Amino acid sequence: MASFQHSKTTGFTILELLVTIGIGTILIALLPISFSGAYQDYLLTSERNMIVFTLQKARNEAMSNFDQSDHGVYIQQNAYTVFQGTSYASRNPAYDEIFPASGGVAKTGLSEIDFDQLTGGTAASGTITLTTAQKSLLISINPAGQITW
């Protein structure tokens, strides 16, 4: 009688390897999609914080009567300018403070906000809307100069 020896080999079959590689490829392909939403949220929040900062800075300078003048913010797509004076057009550019804006966020609504000295009020009450491809945020300014977001 012949004896049969059973040899035991360990390892993965080709099918197991192909399934594992396929699942890994799908997961890696989905990563940029999930992170793009998080990046868009970061851009939007960061941009909102920058605009709120510039608005608060201008209002604080006006209320503290810095240089006995009104102060304001001029919003462009590529930059925010904190200026000294009753309007952006009549300001003294030597006192401008320019802050860069993010290119991935569209801004609509108020573009020039002037805060009155001592009171901090503004005639330019309204909203600024920040928009990315997926989401929008609002910044509101009332006649008393209060900023809400």
C-alpha positions as CSV (number, residue, x, y, z in Angstrom):
1,M,0.0,0.0,0.0
2,A,1.2,3.4,-0.9
3,S,1.3,6.1,1.7
4,F,0.1,9.5,0.9
5,Q,1.7,12.5,2.6
6,H,-0.3,15.6,2.9
7,S,1.9,18.6,2.5
8,K,0.6,21.7,4.2
9,T,1.5,25.0,2.5
10,T,0.6,28.3,4.0
11,G,0.0,31.6,2.2
12,F,-2.6,33.4,0.3
13,T,-4.3,32.4,-2.9
14,I,-4.3,34.7,-5.9
15,L,-8.0,35.3,-5.4
16,E,-7.5,36.4,-1.8
17,L,-4.7,38.8,-2.9
18,L,-6.8,40.3,-5.7
19,V,-9.8,40.9,-3.4
20,T,-7.6,42.6,-0.8
21,I,-5.9,44.8,-3.4
22,G,-9.3,45.7,-4.9
23,I,-10.8,46.7,-1.5
24,G,-7.7,48.7,-0.7
25,T,-7.8,50.5,-4.0
26,I,-11.5,51.5,-3.5
27,L,-10.7,52.8,0.0
28,I,-7.8,54.9,-1.2
29,A,-9.9,56.3,-4.1
30,L,-12.5,57.4,-1.6
31,L,-10.1,59.3,0.7
32,P,-9.8,62.5,-1.4
33,I,-13.6,62.7,-1.6
34,S,-14.0,62.6,2.2
35,F,-11.1,65.0,2.9
36,S,-12.3,67.5,0.3
37,G,-15.4,68.2,2.3
38,A,-13.3,68.7,5.5
39,Y,-10.9,71.0,3.6
40,Q,-13.8,73.1,2.2
41,D,-15.2,73.4,5.8
42,Y,-11.8,74.5,7.0
43,L,-11.5,77.1,4.2
44,L,-14.9,78.5,4.9
45,T,-14.4,78.7,8.7
46,S,-11.0,80.2,8.3
47,E,-12.3,82.9,5.9
48,R,-15.2,83.7,8.2
49,N,-12.8,84.1,11.1
50,M,-10.6,86.4,9.1
51,I,-13.4,88.7,8.1
52,V,-14.9,88.8,11.6
53,F,-11.4,89.6,12.9
54,T,-11.0,92.6,10.5
55,L,-14.5,93.8,11.3
56,Q,-13.9,93.7,15.0
57,K,-10.5,95.4,14.6
58,A,-12.0,98.3,12.6
59,R,-14.9,98.6,15.0
60,N,-12.6,98.6,18.1
61,E,-10.4,101.2,16.6
62,A,-13.4,103.4,15.8
63,M,-14.9,103.0,19.3
64,S,-11.6,103.8,21.0
65,N,-11.3,106.9,18.8
66,F,-7.9,105.8,17.4
67,D,-6.5,108.8,15.5
68,Q,-9.9,110.6,16.1
69,S,-11.3,108.9,13.0
70,D,-13.9,106.5,11.7
71,H,-12.5,103.1,10.7
72,G,-13.8,100.5,8.3
73,V,-13.2,97.4,6.2
74,Y,-13.2,97.1,2.5
75,I,-13.8,93.5,1.3
76,Q,-12.4,92.3,-2.0
77,Q,-12.2,88.7,-3.4
78,N,-8.4,88.6,-2.8
79,A,-7.9,90.8,0.3
80,Y,-9.5,92.7,3.2
81,T,-8.4,96.2,3.9
82,V,-8.8,97.8,7.3
83,F,-8.8,101.5,6.6
84,Q,-9.0,104.8,8.5
85,G,-11.5,107.4,7.3
86,T,-15.2,107.8,6.5
87,S,-15.0,105.8,3.3
88,Y,-12.6,103.6,1.4
89,A,-12.4,106.2,-1.4
90,S,-11.5,109.1,0.9
91,R,-9.2,107.2,3.2
92,N,-5.5,107.8,3.7
93,P,-3.8,104.7,2.2
94,A,-0.8,105.1,4.5
95,Y,-2.9,103.8,7.3
96,D,-4.3,100.7,5.5
97,E,-3.8,97.2,6.9
98,I,-4.2,94.6,4.2
99,F,-5.1,91.0,5.1
100,P,-5.0,88.3,2.3
101,A,-8.2,86.4,1.5
102,S,-8.5,82.7,0.5
103,G,-9.1,82.1,-3.2
104,G,-11.5,79.2,-2.6
105,V,-14.3,81.2,-1.0
106,A,-16.7,83.6,-2.8
107,K,-17.8,86.7,-1.0
108,T,-21.1,88.5,-1.7
109,G,-23.1,91.2,0.1
110,L,-21.5,94.1,1.9
111,S,-18.1,95.2,0.5
112,E,-17.5,98.3,2.5
113,I,-18.3,98.7,6.2
114,D,-17.5,102.0,7.9
115,F,-17.7,102.2,11.7
116,D,-18.4,105.6,13.4
117,Q,-15.9,106.8,15.8
118,L,-16.9,106.5,19.5
119,T,-20.2,104.7,18.9
120,G,-19.0,101.9,16.6
121,G,-22.3,102.1,14.7
122,T,-22.6,101.8,10.9
123,A,-24.8,102.9,8.1
124,A,-23.8,99.8,6.2
125,S,-25.8,97.2,8.0
126,G,-26.5,93.9,6.3
127,T,-24.9,90.6,5.6
128,I,-21.8,89.1,4.0
129,T,-22.2,85.7,2.5
130,L,-19.3,83.3,2.2
131,T,-19.7,80.4,-0.2
132,T,-17.7,77.4,-1.3
133,A,-19.0,74.7,-3.7
134,Q,-20.7,72.8,-0.9
135,K,-21.6,75.3,1.8
136,S,-22.4,78.9,2.7
137,L,-22.0,81.0,5.9
138,L,-23.4,84.4,6.8
139,I,-21.9,87.3,8.8
140,S,-24.4,89.9,9.8
141,I,-23.8,93.5,10.9
142,N,-26.6,95.6,12.5
143,P,-26.8,99.4,12.6
144,A,-25.3,99.4,16.1
145,G,-22.2,97.8,14.5
146,Q,-22.7,94.4,16.3
147,I,-21.3,91.5,14.3
148,T,-22.9,88.1,14.4
149,W,-21.8,84.9,12.7
